[in-house]
Amino acid sequence: MMITGWNSKYRKIIQEFGYKIQDDRKAAVMLNSILHRQFSAQKLKKTIQGKPIFVVGSGPSLKSALPALKKHKDVIKICADTALSFLVKNGIKPHIIITDLDGDADLIKKISKTSVIIVHAHGDNITKLETVRDFKNCIGTTQTEKIGKIENFGGFTDGDRCVFLANHFGASRIFLFGMDFGPKIGVHSKTKKSERKIKLKKLEYAEMLLEWLAKKTRSELYTLSKPPKGFKRINYKELEIYASS
């Protein structure tokens, strides 16, 4: 079931960024036709429900999070695809990857054999959706209403969609790593200079959505960097207590 109030948030995003609802629907319809068989939502629920979840973005603080991410190897990790390459190179394989297909498609295809890939369809990535045919363990998502097999768990960017996913499936606690929401953009996001302004604007909306979610969720919310409202900032010593208790 779609999170209550999402449609109003989606309409604001459409208006602000000049997107077209019909293009998002077209993308969702296409992804629905490509994904003949989805990964089981029930299996995904069992993976997340009642458990602490690490959400990993590609912000400036990602590098400093590596020791903790490695130490807590058994904690379920959901990452934005821009962080995936860096994590894999450092020996960390996320359990769930959120992507709108801007990242390394070959790496995603390879890791989809053992990890779950959440592919988001929207008007700007229609031409990339065919690559999903090669993915295993895949679930499709949309920003519009549910279309066929394509779900709407909420969220706008890959990073905040990770949090919305963890919330949807009932995580007990959600911890943010590499999600900084400041004026600096992480090098691992591979944002071009010409795209910097729009990237920062998207991050502002992502933060606003997380602050909105914080008022609705039953999950406890923590961050290891700059906290959105409703998230408690903790340090790495405190993480040892919160992640294991």
N, C-alpha and C positions, 0 to 999 in steps of 0.2 A: 504493500500500500504506500502511495506517495505521501511524503510528509505534509501535514496540514499547513497551509499558508504558502506553499512553494509557488503556486501559480502567480501570485502577486509579485514575488521576488523575481520570477522569471520575466514577467512583463517589463519590470524596471530595467533588467539587463538588456532585453531586446531593444528597448527605447534608447538606452544610454550608449550602446555599442553599435546600433544600426543593423542588428541581425534581423533575419526574416524567419518567422515561425514556420512558414511553408517549406523553407529550405531545411530547417531542423527536422521537420516531419518527413521530408523526402529522404533524408539521410537515415532516419530511424527505420523507415520502410525498407530501404535498401539493405541495411545491416540485418534486419529481420529475415530477408530472403537469403542472405549469405550464410547466416548461422542456422543451419539445419538442426543442429543439436547443441544445446547450451549445457554448461557445467551446472550441476544441481544447486539450486539456491538453498535447499535444505542442508546439503553438505557444507556450504559456505556458512550457514547459520551455526552449525555445530562447531565450526572452526573458530568463530568469533564470540558467540553468545556467552556472557558471564566471565569473560577472560580479559586480562589486561592486553591492550593492543598498542604497539608502537607505530606511529604514522611518521613517515620519513619524506621530507621535501628536499629540494635542491638549493636551499638558501645558503648564505655565507657561513652559517654555523655548522654545516653538515660535516665538515672534516673533523671538527672537535668532538662530534658525536660518535665517531667510529669506535673508540674503545668500549663505550657502553653498549653499542649495538652488537659488537662482537661478543662481549661478556654474556649478554642475555640472549644467547643463541636460540633458546627454546620459546621465547616470547614471539607471538605472531606479529609479523611486520607487514604493513601495507605501505607501498611507496608510490610516489609519482614517477612516471617513466623517465623524467629528466634526471632523477637520482639513480636510476637502475644501473647504468654502466659503471658509475663510480663505486657503487656498493659491491657489484660483482667483482670488479677488479681488486677490491679489498677483502674478498672472501666472504661477503655477506649475500646470501640469496633470499630475497624477500618472498614471503608466502603468497602475497597478492600484489599485483601491479595494476595501477590505474593509468590508462593511456587514452589520449585522443589521437594517437598515431603520429605525434611530432617527434618521437624518440627513435631509437635504433630498432627498426623493424626486424632485422635479422636476429638481434639479441633477444627480443621479445618472443619471436618464433621459437628460438632454442629453449628459452626458460619456460615457455608455456607447456612443455612436456611434464614439468613437475610443479609449477606454480600456477595460480589462477590469474587469468588476465581479464580485467574489466575494461572493455572497449567502449568508449563514448562516441556516439555518432552526433555530428552537428553539421550545419551547412557548409562549414569551411573545410571539412575533411572527406567529403563525398568521394573525391578522386582516389583517396587512399584506402577506402573500405575493402576493396578486393583483396588486399594483403591479409585480411583476417581469415580468409579461407585456409591459410596455412597454420593458423594458431590452434593449439589444443586447449582444453580446460578454459573455455572462454564464456563470458557473460556480456551481453550488450546492454548499454544504457543510453538514455536520451534525456534532454532537458524538457521535452514536451510531455504530454500524457503517455501512459504505457501504450506501446504499439506492438501487438503480437507478443513475441518473446522478449521484447526490448523494455527493460525496466527503467524507472526513475527513482533513484534513491536520494536525489537532491545534490546540490553542489554545482559549482561553475567552473573552476579550474581543477586540474588534476589533483593538486594538493588538498583543497578543501573537500573535494569529492571523496578522498580517502577517509576523512573524518566523518562525513555524512554516511558513508558505507558502514563504518564501525558502529556508528550510532544506530543505523537501521537494523543491524543484526544483534544489537543488545550487548555491546562490549561493556564490561564492568568499569574499566578505566581506560582512558585514551591519553597517550603521551605524544607530544609533538617534538620532532627533531628536525633541524634544518628548515624550519618554517618561521622566518624572522619578521616578515611584514614591516620592513623598514625601507629606507631610500636606496639601500644597496641590493643589487641583484647577484645571486650566486653564480659563479663561473660555470657550474655544472648545468645550469639552465640553458646555456648556449644561446643567450638572447643577443640578437644583432643590435648594433648601436641604433639603427633606424627603428627598431621595435621597442626600445627602452621605455618610451613614454606610455605606450599602450600596455606594456607588461606591468608597469607600476600601477596603472589604473586597474588592471585585472586583479592585482594583489590587494588593492584597497577593497575591491568588491568581495574578494575571497575572505578577507578579514571581517568585513561587515556580516557576511553570511555565517561565519563561525560564531560571531557574537550573538547573532539571532538564534542559532542552533543551541548555544549555551543556555538559553532561557527555556528551552524545550526538552532537552535530553535528560535521561536518567543516568547517563554515564558520568563518572567523575572525570574532570578535564584538567590536564596538566601540560605544561610546556617547559622546555629546557632553554628557551630563548625569550624574546619579547612577547609578553602575553596579550592575546586579544582579551577583551573584557569577558569575564566568566571562566577564564582559564587560570589556574594557579601556577605561578612560576616556581619551579623547584631547581635545586642544583643537583649535581651528579651524585653527591653523597646521599641526599634525600631520595633520589631515584631508587637506590638500593632498598630502601624501606617500602616505598610506595609500590614498586613493581613486583615485589615478592610477597607482600602481605595480603 
